[in-house]
Amino acid sequence: MTYPGSIEHREKILFRDYLKRNPKEAKKYYEFKKKCMREANSNPSKYRKLKDSYIKAILERARKS
């Protein structure tokens, strides 16, 4: 759970808005998520770890845009 105004909440909004403005990036993220789901094999912790660096990279690009 996140709270409005928290760092985590602001990052989620930044991430969402960046993907909305960049449909090609959103498509790549969607495909990456599917790959992570297959690799994680129903393990939520592994799934989050697989996505972590990709999400950080997207957030970095979003901050610069």
KEDO-676126 format. One line per 4 residues: number of its first residue (from 1); their letters; for each residue x, y, z of N, C-alpha, C. Coordinates in Angstrom, 2 decimals, decimal comma, always signed. Atoms other than C-alpha are relative to their C-alpha. Layout:
// KEDO-676126
NUM) A) X:Y:Z:X:Y:Z:X:Y:Z; ...
This chain:
// KEDO-676126
1) MTYP) +0,84:-1,16:+0,00:+0,00:+0,00:+0,00:+0,89:+1,24:+0,00; -0,73:-1,27:+0,01:+1,23:+3,49:-0,79:-0,93:+1,12:+0,44; +0,78:-1,14:-0,47:+0,10:+6,82:+0,55:+0,23:+1,18:-0,93; -0,15:-1,17:+0,86:-0,59:+9,91:-1,56:+1,10:+0,93:+0,53
5) GSIE) -1,09:-0,89:-0,35:+2,44:+12,14:-1,59:+1,28:-0,69:+0,41; -1,21:+0,74:-0,38:+4,86:+9,41:-0,52:+0,91:-0,15:-1,22; -0,96:+0,19:+1,10:+7,99:+8,81:-2,58:-0,45:-1,14:-0,90; +0,44:+1,16:+0,78:+6,69:+5,41:-3,66:-1,20:+0,35:-0,87
9) HREK) +1,19:-0,40:+0,76:+3,36:+6,90:-4,74:+0,39:+0,91:-1,16; -0,44:-0,91:+1,07:+5,06:+9,69:-6,71:+0,73:-0,76:-1,10; -0,70:+0,80:+1,01:+7,29:+7,13:-8,45:-0,97:-0,82:-0,84; +1,01:+0,77:+0,75:+4,29:+5,00:-9,41:-0,70:+0,89:-1,02
13) ILFR) +0,65:-0,95:+0,91:+2,60:+8,06:-10,94:+0,96:+0,39:-1,13; -1,02:-0,34:+1,00:+5,82:+9,06:-12,74:+0,15:-1,13:-1,01; -0,13:+1,19:+0,84:+6,20:+5,52:-14,10:-1,20:-0,13:-0,93; +1,24:+0,12:+0,78:+2,57:+5,34:-15,23:-0,07:+1,07:-1,08
17) DYLK) +0,11:-1,10:+0,96:+2,62:+8,76:-16,89:+1,04:-0,11:-1,11; -1,04:+0,17:+1,01:+5,90:+8,04:-18,67:-0,44:-1,05:-1,03; +0,44:+1,04:+0,93:+4,49:+4,84:-20,16:-1,18:+0,47:-0,84; +1,12:-0,55:+0,77:+1,32:+6,67:-21,21:+0,50:+0,90:-1,13
21) RNPK) -0,56:-0,91:+1,02:+3,43:+9,24:-23,08:+0,88:-0,71:-1,01; -0,93:+0,74:+0,85:+5,67:+6,58:-24,63:-0,53:-1,40:-0,30; +0,63:+1,29:+0,28:+3,57:+3,78:-26,15:+0,98:-1,11:-0,41; -0,98:+1,03:+0,38:+6,60:+2,00:-27,63:+0,68:-0,57:+1,25
25) EAKK) -0,60:+0,44:-1,26:+8,20:+1,87:-24,19:-0,99:-0,85:+0,80; +1,04:+0,77:-0,70:+4,90:+0,64:-22,73:-0,11:-1,40:-0,59; +0,06:+1,31:+0,66:+4,82:-2,18:-25,28:+1,20:-0,86:+0,40; -1,20:+0,74:-0,41:+8,41:-3,17:-24,44:-0,13:-0,47:+1,45
29) YYEF) +0,18:+0,37:-1,41:+7,56:-3,15:-20,74:-0,99:-1,16:+0,12; +0,99:+1,08:+0,00:+4,50:-5,34:-21,39:+0,65:-1,33:-0,40; -0,67:+1,22:+0,45:+6,61:-7,87:-23,30:+1,01:-0,48:+1,04; -0,96:+0,36:-1,04:+9,29:-7,78:-20,60:-0,71:-0,64:+1,19
33) KKKC) +0,76:+0,58:-1,12:+6,67:-8,45:-17,91:-0,42:-1,43:-0,31; +0,40:+1,37:+0,37:+5,42:-11,50:-19,81:+1,19:-0,95:+0,11; -1,21:+0,81:-0,11:+8,99:-12,81:-20,04:+0,32:-0,28:+1,47; -0,28:+0,16:-1,44:+9,48:-12,24:-16,30:-0,98:-0,98:+0,63
37) MREA) +0,99:+0,93:-0,55:+6,25:-14,08:-15,51:+0,37:-1,44:-0,32; -0,40:+1,36:+0,38:+7,46:-17,11:-17,45:+1,20:-0,45:+0,82; -1,22:+0,36:-0,73:+10,87:-17,04:-15,79:-0,23:-0,18:+1,49; +0,25:+0,05:-1,45:+9,48:-16,49:-12,28:-0,80:-1,24:+0,38
41) NSNP) +0,75:+1,23:-0,24:+7,20:-19,51:-12,62:-0,87:+0,08:+1,27; +0,96:-0,21:-1,11:+4,52:-18,21:-10,19:+0,65:+0,35:+1,33; -0,68:-0,43:-1,22:+7,07:-16,95:-7,67:+0,00:+1,53:+0,04; +0,12:-1,46:-0,01:+6,06:-13,35:-6,81:+1,30:+0,73:+0,36
45) SKYR) -1,25:-0,64:-0,41:+9,36:-12,53:-5,12:+1,00:+0,03:-1,15; -0,90:+0,07:+1,15:+11,39:-13,68:-8,11:-0,47:+0,93:-1,12; +0,57:-0,87:+1,02:+9,04:-11,82:-10,46:+0,38:+1,46:+0,27; -0,35:-1,38:-0,37:+9,61:-8,54:-8,58:+1,49:+0,26:-0,20
49) KLKD) -1,45:-0,16:+0,17:+13,38:-9,07:-8,57:+0,38:+0,10:-1,47; -0,30:-0,03:+1,44:+13,42:-9,74:-12,30:-0,36:+1,36:-0,61; +0,46:-1,27:+0,55:+11,52:-6,51:-13,00:+0,73:+1,21:+0,58; -0,53:-1,13:-0,75:+13,39:-4,31:-10,52:+0,93:+0,91:-0,80
53) SYIK) -0,96:-0,85:+0,71:+16,30:-3,09:-12,65:-0,63:+0,67:-1,22; +0,68:-0,57:+1,16:+14,08:-2,55:-15,69:-0,85:+1,19:+0,43; +0,84:-1,08:-0,51:+11,66:-0,44:-13,66:+0,86:+1,19:+0,41; -0,90:-1,09:-0,39:+14,54:+1,58:-12,21:+0,51:+0,75:-1,22
57) AILE) -0,47:-0,65:+1,23:+15,82:+2,27:-15,72:-1,10:+0,86:-0,61; +1,12:-0,79:+0,52:+12,38:+3,44:-16,85:-0,20:+1,24:+0,86; +0,15:-1,16:-0,89:+12,07:+5,69:-13,80:+1,10:+1,03:-0,24; -1,10:-0,92:+0,28:+15,47:+7,19:-14,56:-0,27:+0,79:-1,27
61) RARK) +0,34:-0,70:+1,25:+14,39:+8,00:-18,12:-1,16:+0,96:+0,23; +1,16:-0,84:-0,28:+11,10:+9,39:-16,82:+0,41:+1,27:+0,72; -0,47:-1,18:-0,74:+12,90:+11,73:-14,44:+0,71:+1,00:-0,92; -0,75:-0,86:+0,93:+15,00:+13,08:-17,32:-0,89:+0,62:-1,07
65) S) +0,86:-0,50:+1,09:+12,05:+13,66:-19,64:-0,89:+1,13:+0,45
